[in-house]
Amino acid sequence: MGTFVSLFNNREKAIAIWLVVGLIVMLFQRSIRHPFQEVLRCFFRWKMLIIVLPMLLWVGLEVFGLYGVGFWDASLLKDTILWTLGVAFVLLVNSGTPTQDEHYFRKVLLDNVKMVALLEFIVNLYTFNFWVEIILVPVLFLVGGISAVAASDKKYLAAKKLFDFVITVFGLYLLGFTIVSIVHDVRGFASMENLRSFLLPIFLSLGYLPFLYAFILYASYETLSVRLSIFLRDNRSLARYAKRKIFEMCFLNLRRLDRFMNYEDAVIDLMNLKDRDDVVRLIQEGRKRGF
């Protein structure tokens, strides 16, 4: 346990401690405890588990593959856990309507290699004394929260500018502190361990894209299936036939399926299907339109 804790830097330990404190406080607040319990129950329901467990299995296979080629070892366990909770899970939860963005999957990968991600990685390499971090975490959270609230009303614009200025100044100080730390420890910064820590989320994100694509494709077909089951609840055999023909038309092409499902006339036609000839005409019209 001590070895695992040592993998986290002072900032991450401070954040974890304040999260635990916040959780304990919430549990003693009746108005918050019940909704929190409901969220936990929802998370452990079988519908959520059948989504999360395959994700964890896929990430595990990614890690096993990186371990097999000699890239991954126990020193990257913390980074792997943080990426799983902060990227993989969030992408899964937010994958409801990504196909409306033609470059969604490209952006998922680029978000891990853009300059901001590099700066965040470098800044988090060097942290302050543990007790300094313990004080900074709630202070910065409070400042950021006040700035967000102030943005909701123009009359608080002056306050927002002030707190944004405080955040900017601290960010510049933190960047300067990091640069000085790097200059004093060039060899420690330019290490293979840091390089692997930076490359890990890129490799994991790249390997995660096929799973994310398959999940969104499955979810889209499931949505289509539910629609047809509702539209054709009195003719289940026709519903099954329509599902099969649409699958044959779109197959594994998520973009084509999304265009078909969001095409207004196609939705209306689905609602008015009477027999197999209607399904054939719908498919023919879809092919003409490039679905």
C-alpha positions in Angstrom: 0.0 0.0 0.0 2.8 2.4 0.9 4.5 1.7 -2.5 1.3 2.5 -4.3 0.8 5.8 -2.3 4.3 6.8 -3.1 3.4 6.8 -6.8 1.3 10.0 -6.3 2.9 13.4 -6.0 2.0 16.0 -3.3 -0.7 17.7 -5.4 -2.5 14.4 -6.2 -2.3 13.4 -2.5 -3.8 16.8 -1.4 -6.6 16.5 -4.0 -7.4 12.9 -2.8 -7.5 14.0 0.9 -9.8 16.9 0.2 -12.1 14.7 -1.9 -12.3 12.2 1.0 -13.1 15.1 3.4 -15.7 16.4 1.0 -17.2 13.0 0.7 -17.4 12.6 4.5 -19.1 16.0 4.9 -21.6 15.1 2.2 -22.5 11.8 3.9 -23.4 13.7 7.1 -25.7 16.1 5.2 -29.1 14.5 4.8 -30.0 16.7 1.8 -27.0 15.4 0.0 -26.6 11.9 1.3 -29.8 10.5 -0.3 -29.0 11.8 -3.9 -25.5 10.5 -3.5 -26.7 7.1 -2.5 -29.0 7.1 -5.5 -26.0 7.9 -7.8 -24.1 5.0 -6.3 -27.0 2.6 -6.8 -27.3 3.7 -10.4 -23.6 3.1 -11.0 -23.8 -0.5 -9.7 -26.9 -1.4 -11.7 -26.4 -4.1 -14.3 -27.0 -1.7 -17.2 -24.1 0.4 -16.1 -21.9 -2.5 -15.2 -22.4 -4.1 -18.7 -21.0 -0.8 -20.1 -18.1 -0.3 -17.6 -16.9 -3.8 -17.3 -16.1 -4.2 -21.1 -14.4 -0.8 -20.9 -12.2 -2.0 -18.0 -11.5 -5.3 -19.9 -10.4 -3.4 -23.0 -8.1 -1.0 -21.0 -6.7 -4.1 -19.3 -5.9 -5.6 -22.7 -4.3 -2.4 -23.8 -2.1 -2.4 -20.7 -1.3 -6.1 -21.2 -0.2 -5.3 -24.8 2.0 -2.4 -23.7 3.5 -4.6 -21.0 4.2 -7.2 -23.6 6.2 -4.9 -25.7 8.2 -3.7 -22.7 6.6 -0.2 -22.4 4.3 -0.6 -19.4 5.4 -1.4 -15.8 4.1 -0.9 -12.3 5.5 2.7 -12.1 2.8 3.6 -14.7 -0.1 2.2 -12.6 -1.1 5.5 -11.2 -1.1 7.2 -14.6 -3.2 4.3 -16.0 -5.8 4.6 -13.2 -6.1 8.3 -13.6 -6.4 8.0 -17.4 -9.1 5.3 -17.0 -11.1 7.4 -14.6 -10.5 10.8 -16.2 -10.5 10.0 -19.9 -11.8 6.5 -20.7 -14.8 6.6 -18.4 -15.7 10.2 -19.2 -15.5 9.5 -23.0 -17.8 6.5 -22.5 -20.4 8.5 -20.5 -20.3 11.4 -23.0 -20.5 9.3 -26.1 -24.3 9.9 -26.6 -24.2 12.0 -29.7 -20.6 12.3 -30.9 -21.3 11.4 -34.5 -22.7 14.9 -35.0 -19.1 16.0 -35.0 -17.4 14.7 -38.1 -14.0 14.9 -36.5 -14.9 13.5 -33.1 -12.5 10.6 -33.0 -9.6 12.7 -34.3 -10.2 15.3 -31.6 -10.2 12.6 -28.9 -6.6 11.8 -29.9 -5.5 15.3 -30.6 -6.6 16.4 -27.1 -3.9 14.2 -25.7 -1.0 15.6 -27.8 -1.9 19.3 -28.0 0.4 21.9 -26.4 -2.0 22.4 -23.4 -1.8 18.7 -22.5 2.0 19.0 -22.7 2.1 22.0 -20.5 -0.3 20.4 -18.0 2.0 17.3 -17.9 5.1 19.3 -17.3 3.6 21.6 -14.6 2.3 18.5 -12.7 5.8 17.0 -12.6 6.9 19.5 -10.0 4.8 20.2 -6.9 5.2 22.2 -3.7 5.6 21.0 -0.2 2.7 18.7 0.9 1.3 21.2 3.3 1.4 24.0 0.8 -0.5 21.8 -1.6 -3.1 21.0 1.1 -3.7 24.8 1.4 -3.6 25.6 -2.3 -6.1 23.0 -3.4 -9.2 24.3 -1.6 -8.1 27.9 -2.2 -7.8 27.4 -6.0 -11.1 25.4 -6.0 -12.8 28.3 -4.2 -11.3 30.9 -6.5 -12.3 28.9 -9.6 -15.8 28.3 -8.3 -16.4 32.0 -7.5 -15.1 32.9 -11.0 -17.5 30.5 -12.6 -20.5 31.8 -10.5 -19.5 35.4 -11.3 -19.6 34.6 -15.0 -23.4 33.9 -14.7 -24.3 37.6 -14.2 -22.9 40.7 -15.8 -23.1 42.6 -12.6 -20.4 40.4 -11.2 -18.1 41.0 -14.2 -15.6 43.0 -12.0 -15.3 40.2 -9.5 -14.8 37.6 -12.3 -12.0 39.7 -13.8 -10.3 39.9 -10.4 -10.5 36.2 -9.7 -9.5 35.3 -13.3 -6.5 37.6 -12.8 -5.6 35.7 -9.6 -5.8 32.4 -11.5 -3.7 33.7 -14.3 -1.0 35.0 -12.0 -0.8 31.8 -10.1 -0.7 29.8 -13.4 2.3 31.9 -14.6 4.0 31.5 -11.2 3.4 27.8 -11.4 4.9 27.7 -14.9 7.9 29.7 -13.8 8.4 27.4 -10.8 8.3 24.4 -13.1 10.8 26.0 -15.5 13.2 26.8 -12.7 12.8 23.2 -11.3 13.6 21.8 -14.8 16.7 24.0 -15.1 18.0 22.7 -11.8 17.2 19.1 -12.6 17.6 18.7 -16.4 18.6 15.0 -16.1 15.7 14.2 -13.8 13.2 15.9 -16.3 14.7 14.4 -19.4 14.3 10.8 -18.2 12.8 7.8 -19.8 10.3 7.5 -17.0 8.9 10.9 -17.7 8.8 10.2 -21.4 6.8 7.0 -20.9 4.5 8.8 -18.5 3.8 11.4 -21.2 3.3 8.9 -24.0 1.1 6.5 -22.0 -2.2 8.5 -22.4 -1.5 9.0 -26.1 -1.0 5.2 -26.6 -4.0 4.4 -24.4 -6.2 6.9 -26.2 -5.1 5.6 -29.6 -5.8 2.0 -28.6 -9.2 3.0 -27.0 -10.6 4.5 -30.2 -11.7 1.1 -31.7 -13.6 0.2 -28.5 -15.2 3.7 -28.4 -16.2 3.4 -32.0 -17.7 -0.1 -31.4 -19.6 1.1 -28.3 -21.1 4.1 -30.1 -22.0 1.9 -33.1 -23.7 -0.6 -30.8 -25.5 2.2 -28.9 -26.7 3.7 -32.2 -28.1 0.4 -33.4 -29.7 -0.1 -30.0 -31.4 3.3 -30.3 -32.7 2.4 -33.8 -33.9 -1.0 -32.5 -35.9 0.7 -29.7 -37.4 3.2 -32.2 -38.5 0.4 -34.5 -39.9 -1.6 -31.6 -42.1 1.3 -30.6 -43.1 2.3 -34.2 -43.9 -1.3 -35.2 -45.0 -2.8 -31.8 -47.9 -4.4 -33.5 -45.8 -6.0 -36.3 -42.6 -7.5 -34.7 -41.7 -9.5 -37.8 -41.6 -6.3 -39.9 -39.6 -4.6 -37.2 -37.0 -7.4 -37.3 -36.9 -7.3 -41.1 -36.4 -3.5 -41.1 -33.6 -3.8 -38.5 -31.8 -6.4 -40.7 -32.1 -4.4 -43.9 -30.9 -1.2 -42.2 -28.0 -3.2 -40.7 -27.1 -4.6 -44.2 -27.2 -1.0 -45.6 -25.1 0.7 -42.9 -23.1 -2.3 -41.5 -20.2 -1.0 -39.5 -20.3 2.5 -41.0 -21.2 4.7 -38.1 -21.3 7.9 -40.2 -23.8 6.3 -42.6 -26.0 5.1 -39.7 -25.9 8.5 -38.0 -27.0 10.3 -41.2 -29.8 7.8 -41.7 -31.1 8.1 -38.1 -31.0 11.9 -38.2 -32.5 12.3 -41.7 -36.0 13.7 -41.0 -37.7 11.9 -43.9 -36.2 8.6 -42.9 -37.6 8.9 -39.4 -41.0 9.7 -40.7 -40.8 6.7 -43.1 -39.9 4.5 -40.2 -43.0 5.6 -38.4 -45.2 4.8 -41.4 -43.8 1.4 -42.4 -46.7 -1.0 -43.4 -45.0 -3.9 -45.1 -41.7 -5.2 -46.5 -42.1 -3.2 -49.7 -42.0 0.0 -47.6 -38.8 -1.2 -46.1 -37.3 -1.9 -49.5 -38.3 1.5 -50.7 -36.8 3.1 -47.6 -33.5 1.3 -48.1 -33.4 2.2 -51.8 -34.0 5.9 -51.0 -31.3 5.7 -48.4 -28.8 4.3 -50.9 -29.7 7.1 -53.4 -28.9 9.7 -50.7 -25.6 8.0 -49.9 -26.7 6.5 -46.5 
